[in-house]
């Protein structure tokens, strides 16, 4: 199985950059209110829905690594949707920061959240930004290492982690051979990109709107360039020291999920104890992995050995949102009852009949490894994993952090920001990837934070209810929404 196939499922202020990366306040260059950069061109933007809107496509050129005076220059692409407000010239541009890391802001506008992008135009120009190494801003070669993981033979966790580390080491060398500066792909470089984009747009300040890794980047910006920030909106908040998730908090998530299931009589009868169900199936897979035949589009069915680790990884990814949690729970119930067909159908979409080399997506791996976790947090995670449901397999990069310690941004980076920039935090109670307690901890130093609880909301809650959009609009208008609660519909479990 390709490593990337597994990972695909797992969707006090200080001067900027103690290590020689600085914000340059270059003179602004505005040609007109409509055409703000000489590198922009007018386009008709078409969403997947078929809706169209006038927009501008722009590029900014930035150093790949601002600490390297010989750095190559990379092109970062964005789409600017002009404000619909009559006072647009006085408004701060709003930059959308996609999650992942690795998500494309431009694709988000096209495929997922076009109505919300259009609604946000009331408050300023809205920028769909492809961060470095993503979407149209990606000129990076992904890496296929020589390390292989058999899909038909059992592999111990120790061997799995060791092969992953060896594969990552190979890929670091490969990327360097491809003239990719691996030390340029971290959140601090991306914060400097945001400042360059701000100046290219001719704006005194910008507002940020981010999800998941996009919230992580927003927090880094609040720490390092809050003097240039107007407002911030974030959901699925991932703190600067929360790239590596706590296994015990995942266990608490399953308790909240059970409480939600218990509100549906039929679901409560079907899933009286989901933690016991999951534990029972995982223990069975640990003792006796399932031998399956997986149909694939490009050939005859292939053999696949479903191990405990595989199921933990799939679970970690699929519990992000309630509807996907319902899917993975149905997998557990079917396996528990001796019916393997549902899990076979799921695996048919992620198992490849090609090679089983360990692969890495460049930007995604480097960004998470750079944010890192630090020795004390790794020790805590390892201890929690011993008795938690998902163990170490909810975290894809922790075991890679020691391969090249110079990639790590360090403990100073991971200190939470302290800022008075108005910030809205939308927190989903059924977010299975980042957690309500973590959301509060990550933003505790924001003195003008407004916290809105989204009951039954998951990781991707921006489009989960019209009330979410209304709440964001109220916040952007300067209203106080702190302490409000939005209740969204639960899927049928």
Buried (B, 14 or more C-beta within 10 A) or exposed (E): BBBBBBBBBBBEBEEBBEEEBEBEEEEEEEEEEEBBBEEBEEBEBEBEEEEEBEBBBBBBEBBBBBBEEEBEEBBBBBBBBBBBBEEBEEBBBBBBBBBBBBBBBBBBBBEBBBBBBBBBBBBBBBBBBBBBBBBBBBBBBBBBBEBEBEBEEEBEBEEBBEBBBBBBBBBBEBBEEEEBBBBBBBBBBBBBBBBBBBBBBBBEBBBBBBBBBBBBBBBBBBBBBBEBBBBBBBBBBBBBBBBBBBBBBBBEBBEBBBEBBEEBEEBEEBBEEBEEBBBBBBEBBEEEBBEBEBBBEEEEBBEBBBBBBBBBBBBBBBBBBBBBBBBBBBBBBBBBEEEBEBBBEBBBEBBBBBEBBBBBBBBBBBBBBBBBBBEEBBEBBBEBBEEBBBBBBBBBBBBBBBBBEEBBBEBEBBBBBBBEBBBBBBBBBBBBBBBBEBBBBBBEBBEEBBBBBBBBBBBBBBEBBEBBBEBBBBBBEEEEBEEBEBEBEBBEB
